[in-house]
Amino acid sequence: MSIQFDGILIGTFKIYYYGVLIVLGAVAATWLASREAKRYGENPDLAWDLLPIALIGGIIGARLWHVLLPPASMVEQGITTAYYLTHPLDMLNLRRGGLGIPGAVIGGLLAVWIYSRSKKFPMGVWANAIAPGLALAQAIGRWGNYFNQELYGAPTNLPWKLYIDPLHRLPEYANVEYYHPLFFYEFLWNLLNMGILLWVARRFEGKLKPWDVFLVYAVIYGVGRFVLEFLRLDPAPLGTINANQMIMLAVAIVSAGALFWRHRRIDSEL
């Protein structure tokens, strides 16, 4: 057995910390969702039934997001969406490329929604219960990027700079050693998101509608991701724009608009 920076090698089999952290994040999210569900008067044990469903849906969604929007560094190597469509085995190989968090959220949510239709439980209420745990899972999962030496930002000499070894640097930054710890910024933002969501759920208890807490999650995450993408060195290009950045901005605006519309005050004289 050999302990390495990104995982543990047992013979020829390697356990990556990234995968371990994804599972730990999912378990922590489920624990928090079960506690929130109990507050909403739902059966907390259902959260554990949803765990494998959400996890499978999330992984599928995350991989599809990557396949549809690969980062610029892979596009330059010819690994595009068209490449994946003509090399389906590479599409399934999680070690070639990565996972897209927005796709994980969409895939996991869709899987839970389909399950809710068959089991007849209120999806909107559960979306509120799940949202804080989702932010927690993302915070924990971001440390997987640290061990993989990925998701670092622009070069910097700030005191909290992050060293990236030459093997994991982009070719055009081969001689640059220190970068913004972008993964850590998003870790902090996700923790803040979780805290705000827990506060909102309690401060406005009795006034919240189904899906409200999830919409607040989408606003906060979307704004944070939009801002942090300015530091990202390897964005997902769609023509001349950063696709992830623009999509997250749209998500934040639409979610904020939905919240406003759902809670607008209508003048009784109109």
N, C-alpha and C positions, 0 to 999 in steps of 0.2 A: 504494500500500500504506500502511495506517495501523496503527500498533501501539497497541492500546488495553489497558486494565487487564485485561480478561477474555479477550482474544484478539487475533488479527491479522486485519484486514479487507483483503481483496484484491479490489478492485472492489466487487461486491455480495455476494461470498462471504466468510464469516467462519470462521476456524479458532479454535475455542474452546480455551483452555488446559485446560479440564476434560476434554475428549475426548482431548487429547494425553496428559494425565497418566494417564488410564485405560489407554491403550495402553501407555505406559511402565511402569505398574505391572504390567500383564499380562506384559510381556516380562521384567521383573525377576523376577516370581514364577516364570515358566517356567524361567529360568536357575537359580534356586535349587532348584526342584523337580528339575531334571535332575541337579544335584549330589547332592541327597539320594537320588534314585532309584538312583544309582550305588552309594551306600553300602549300600542294601538289596539290591544284586545285580540290579537291574532295568536295562533298556536306557535310558540317559539320553536318547537321541534321541526316544523315545516322548513325552517331555514336550513337545517342539516340535510333534508331531503333534496333541497334545491342546489346544494353545493356541487355535486358531480354534474348536474345538468348545466349549471352556469359555467362551470370550469371547462367542460367540453365545448359548449357553445362559444365561450370566450376565446379559447385557443384557436378554434376554426376561424372565427371572425378576425382575430389578430393576424393570423397567417394570410388570410385573404386580403386584408388591408395592405399588408406588406407586398403581396403579389401585385396588387393593383397600383400601389404607389411606392415603388422601390426607391431608396435614397439615390442621390445623384452619383455617389461613388460607384454604385453597382450599375447604374445606367451607363456610365462611362466604360465599364467593362463589358457592356453588351447584355447585361442581365436585366432585361426589361420585362414588362408584362407579357409581351409577345414571346419572349424567350421561355418564360414559365409555361405558357400555354402549349408550347411545342416540346417542353421537357417536364412532363407532369411529375416524374419522380423527384426532380429538384424542387417542385412546388411543395411536395410533402416532406422534404428534408429540412427540418427546422434548424439544422446546423449550417445550412447554406442560406444566409440572409437572416431575417429576424421576425419579430412580432410587432404589430402596430397596436398601441394602447386604445386608440379610438375604435378600432375594429373589435378589440376584446370587449369593450363596453357594449357595443351594438350587438355582437354575437351572443354574449351572455344574457343580455336583456331580452333578445328575441327568443332565445331558448326558454327562458323563464316564462315569458308571455305565452308561448305555445303550450307549456306545461300548465299554466294557470287556466287556459281555456278548457283543458280536459279535466282538471281537478276542481274547477269552479271556485277558486279563491280570488279575492279582490286584488288584481295586479297593481292598481294605483296605490293602494295602501302599502303593499309590499315594496313598491318602488321607493316610497318614502322611508321605509325601514331599512332598505338595502343601501341607500345612497351614502350615508356616513361610512359604512363598512367598505364600500367601493373605494372611497377616497383613501381609507386606511390601507387597503390592499395595494393601491397604486404607490403609496408612500413606501411600503415595505419592498415591493417589487423593484423600485428604482435602485435599490442597493445592488441588485443583480447587474445593473449596468456598470456599477463601480468595479465589481470583480471581473467583468468582461472587458474593462477599459474601453467603454463606448459611451455615447451620449455625453461627450464633453463639448464645451463651448469654445468661443474664440480665444486666441492666445491672451495671456494676462500675466502680470507680475504682482498681483494682489497677494496679501499675506496668506489667503486661503486657496492659492493656486493649486492645481492638480497636476501631478506628473504623469505623463503618458509615455510608455516605452515605445521605441521606434517601430516595433512590429505592428502597433495599433494606431499609428499616426496616418493621416491622409497623406498621399504622395507630395502634395504641394506644401505640406507643413512638416516635412521630414526632419528639418533641423530645429524645429520648435519643441521645447521640452514641456512647457507649462501652459495650462488652459483653465478656463472657467469650469468649475465642477457643476456642469449643467444638471446632471442627475441629482445633485444635492439640492440645488435650487428648487427643482420640481418636487423632491422629497418634502422640503419645508412647506411648499405651497399646498401640497396634498394634505399634510397634517393640519395646516391652517383651514383648509376647506372642510375637513372632517370636524374640526372644532366649531366652525361657524354653523355647519349643518346640525350638529347636536344642540347648539344654542337656539337656533331657529325653531327646531322641533319642540323645544320646551317653552321658549318665549311666546310663541304664537300658537300654542296648543289650543285647540278649539276653533281656531280660525283657518287652519290649514285644510286644503282640499287634497284629494288623492293626486299624486304626481308632483305636488308643490315642492317638497324637499328635493326631489330628484331634479326638478327644473333649476332650483338654486344651485345644486351641485354642477349642473351643466354650464350655468352662467360663470361660476367661479373658476371651474376648470378651463373653460374655453378662453376666458380672459387671460389667465395665467399662461396657458400654452401659447396663445397668440404673442404675448410679450416675450416669453423665453425663446421662441423660435427665431427672434432677431439675433440671438447669440449662437444659434446652431450652425455648424460648419457643413453639415451633410444633410440638407433638407430634401424632401421628396418633391421633385419638380413636376409641374404640369404646365407645359409650355414655358413661359417666362416667370411663373409665379411659384411661390412655396405653397404647395397644395394643402399640407397639414395646417399651416398658419391661417390660410384663408377659410378653410373648412371650420376650424375652431372659432374663428371670428363670427362666422355665420351661425354656428351653434349657439354661441353666447347671445347674439342679437335676437335670434328667434326665440330662445328660451326666456330671455328677459321680456320680450314682447308678449309671450304666452302668459307669463306671470302677471303682467300688467293687465292684460285683457281679462283674465280669470277673476281678478280682484278689483276691477274698475268700479267706481261708484257712479251709479246712474241717477241723475237728478230726477226726483219724483215728479217734477212739474213738466218734464218733457214727454 
